[in-house]
Amino acid sequence: MWNTLIITNMKKGILSFTAICALSITTAFAQSGVEIQLDGAGADLAGTTHNVTLTPTSSELLNLGGGLGLYEVHFDITNNTGSDAQWRIARKKISVPTTWIDQVCWPPQCYNANGDLYLTPNSGGNPAPTIVNGTAMTTNAEVAEMKPRITIDMNAATTAQYRYYVVDAASGAYLDSIDLNINFALAVNPIKQNPTISLSPNPATDNVTVQLGNAETGSVRIVDALGNVVYNEMIANGTKSIDVSNFKNGVYFVIIDPSDAKPVNRKLIIRH
């Protein structure tokens, strides 16, 4: 009985300790004093993920030529800690194609981000910016904008995930973060609808007109009942008028072959 009580109390203690730890971590995260906004507006994205889907023709993607495209996104970082703070940005690759390269732009300039974990500079000649409390501005009157610039290999469909931390320059503590997920898909050619083909008049006496509908070019071949080809021409501008005044009365078969679509067979009756 005593053993049961001891084990029960130990379990309660462990659960309580776990709950306290979780609450402490959540509270500390919520009180980081860092606010991250896309383009400086909208909801606070700190601690969340920004998802984007791109194709080679996306307006957000600058085609650099040679199968490469440049994508960048703008996050304004606001300091709500209660005092001015000197911050750096740490970029971590979670899952990134080896053919992609990136930069991290953070006042006063953009930096080539090497390796799986990259930290923006903080040195005598290149100090990390100080963000004025209650603003997204530096003490040098620059916008505290964190801007990932990513050069994408557009030869293959793939995904990538980056994480960007706001880091206290003095202590090295990671204050808050935002994830960037990129889904890159190759452009899909639009599906062409089968053309609406018409053959009129039918029965015909002097002329018959073939119309390809939404197709522009193709060919038309007319075969008599014995299998002899009596007409074979190309179609331009989606329509073709055929003189059948010299055709004998009877049944013919018209094979219409539009560009980029399956051939269509039609039965044609000639009556003079």
GITARA-V659840 format. One record per residue. RES is the residue in one small letter. PSI is psi as a letter, one per 40 degrees, with the letter a starting at -180 (NA if undefined). OMEGA is omega in whole degrees, 0 to 359 (none if undefined). D_LAST is the distance of its C-alpha to the last C-alpha in Angstrom with 1 decimal. Layout:
RES:PSI:OMEGA:D_LAST
RES:PSI:OMEGA:D_LAST
This chain:
m:d:179:111.2
w:d:178:112.5
n:d:180:110.0
t:d:179:107.1
l:d:181:108.3
i:d:180:108.6
i:d:180:105.1
t:d:180:103.6
n:d:178:105.4
m:d:179:104.2
k:d:179:100.6
k:d:180:101.0
g:d:179:102.6
i:d:179:99.8
l:d:179:97.1
s:d:180:99.1
f:d:179:99.5
t:d:180:95.8
a:d:180:94.9
i:d:179:97.3
c:d:181:96.0
a:d:179:92.4
l:d:180:93.4
s:d:180:95.4
i:d:180:92.5
t:d:181:90.1
t:d:180:92.6
a:d:180:93.3
f:d:181:89.6
a:d:182:89.0
q:f:182:92.0
s:d:181:91.0
g:e:180:90.7
v:h:176:87.5
e:h:182:84.4
i:h:181:81.1
q:h:176:78.2
l:h:181:74.7
d:f:175:74.5
g:e:182:77.8
a:i:176:76.4
g:a:186:75.6
a:i:174:77.2
d:h:183:80.0
l:e:180:78.3
a:h:180:81.6
g:e:182:81.5
t:a:180:77.8
t:h:174:74.7
h:h:183:72.1
n:h:178:68.7
v:i:175:65.9
t:h:183:62.5
l:i:169:61.1
t:i:180:58.0
p:e:181:57.6
t:e:180:55.9
s:i:180:58.5
s:d:180:59.9
e:e:186:63.4
l:h:178:63.0
l:h:181:63.6
n:h:181:61.8
l:e:186:64.4
g:i:180:62.1
g:f:179:62.6
g:e:182:61.5
l:i:177:64.3
g:i:181:64.3
l:h:177:67.2
y:h:174:67.8
e:i:180:70.7
v:i:188:71.9
h:h:176:74.8
f:h:174:77.5
d:h:183:80.4
i:h:180:83.6
t:h:179:86.1
n:h:176:89.8
n:f:184:91.2
t:e:183:94.2
g:e:178:96.8
s:i:176:97.7
d:i:184:96.3
a:i:178:95.0
q:h:187:94.2
w:i:173:91.1
r:i:177:89.1
i:h:174:85.7
a:h:177:85.3
r:h:179:81.9
k:h:174:81.3
k:h:175:78.3
i:d:178:77.5
s:h:187:74.4
v:h:176:72.8
p:i:183:70.7
t:e:182:72.8
t:e:178:70.3
w:i:174:70.9
i:i:184:73.7
d:i:172:75.1
q:i:171:77.6
v:h:177:79.7
c:h:182:80.2
w:h:188:83.4
p:h:13:85.6
p:e:187:86.3
q:a:176:83.5
c:i:184:81.0
y:h:173:82.3
n:h:184:80.6
a:h:182:80.9
n:i:175:81.9
g:i:180:82.4
d:d:178:81.7
l:h:181:84.3
y:h:181:84.8
l:h:180:87.3
t:i:189:87.2
p:i:169:90.4
n:g:182:93.7
s:i:181:96.2
g:d:180:98.6
g:e:183:96.2
n:g:184:93.1
p:i:174:94.3
a:i:182:92.0
p:i:174:91.2
t:h:183:93.3
i:h:182:91.3
v:h:181:92.9
n:h:178:93.6
g:e:182:91.2
t:i:171:88.6
a:f:180:86.0
m:i:176:87.7
t:i:177:90.0
t:e:175:93.4
n:e:177:91.8
a:f:174:89.4
e:i:175:86.3
v:h:178:83.9
a:g:184:84.6
e:h:174:81.1
m:h:187:80.4
k:h:170:77.1
p:h:175:75.6
r:h:190:73.5
i:h:176:71.5
t:h:188:69.5
i:h:171:66.7
d:h:186:65.1
m:e:181:61.4
n:e:183:60.4
a:i:174:60.9
a:h:183:60.6
t:a:176:64.0
t:i:179:66.7
a:i:177:70.1
q:h:176:73.1
y:i:172:76.0
r:h:181:79.1
y:h:180:81.0
y:i:166:84.6
v:h:189:86.8
v:h:174:90.1
d:h:185:93.6
a:d:183:94.8
a:d:186:98.5
s:e:185:98.4
g:e:181:95.1
a:h:175:94.2
y:h:187:90.5
l:d:181:90.1
d:i:185:86.5
s:i:170:83.0
i:h:176:79.3
d:i:175:76.6
l:h:178:73.4
n:h:179:70.5
i:h:174:67.5
n:h:180:64.3
f:h:181:62.2
a:i:176:58.5
l:i:180:56.0
a:h:179:53.1
v:h:177:50.1
n:h:180:46.7
p:i:180:44.5
i:h:180:42.1
k:h:179:38.5
q:i:176:36.2
n:h:183:33.0
p:i:175:30.2
t:h:188:27.9
i:h:177:24.5
s:i:180:21.2
l:h:185:17.6
s:i:352:15.3
p:i:180:12.9
n:h:9:12.2
p:i:181:9.6
a:i:179:8.0
t:d:184:5.2
d:d:182:7.8
n:i:174:11.0
v:i:183:12.9
t:h:175:16.7
v:h:176:19.4
q:h:184:22.7
l:e:181:25.9
g:b:183:28.0
n:e:174:31.6
a:i:183:31.0
e:d:185:31.0
t:i:178:29.9
g:a:178:28.2
s:i:178:25.6
v:h:180:22.0
r:h:179:20.8
i:h:183:17.6
v:h:178:18.1
d:a:185:16.0
a:e:180:17.2
l:e:179:19.8
g:e:179:21.3
n:h:177:20.3
v:h:182:20.2
v:e:179:17.2
y:h:179:18.2
n:h:183:21.7
e:i:174:23.0
m:i:177:25.7
i:h:176:25.4
a:i:178:27.9
n:f:170:29.0
g:e:181:27.2
t:i:180:23.6
k:h:175:20.8
s:h:186:17.6
i:h:177:15.2
d:h:181:12.7
v:e:184:9.8
s:d:180:7.8
n:e:178:9.4
f:i:175:9.0
k:i:174:8.2
n:i:178:6.6
g:a:183:9.7
v:h:177:12.5
y:i:177:14.1
f:h:183:17.4
v:h:178:18.3
i:h:182:22.1
i:h:185:23.5
d:g:179:27.1
p:i:175:29.0
s:h:176:32.4
d:f:175:35.3
a:i:182:33.1
k:i:176:31.7
p:i:180:28.2
v:h:178:25.6
n:h:176:22.8
r:i:175:19.5
k:h:182:16.8
l:h:178:13.2
i:h:177:10.1
i:h:177:6.7
r:h:178:3.8
h:NA:none:0.0
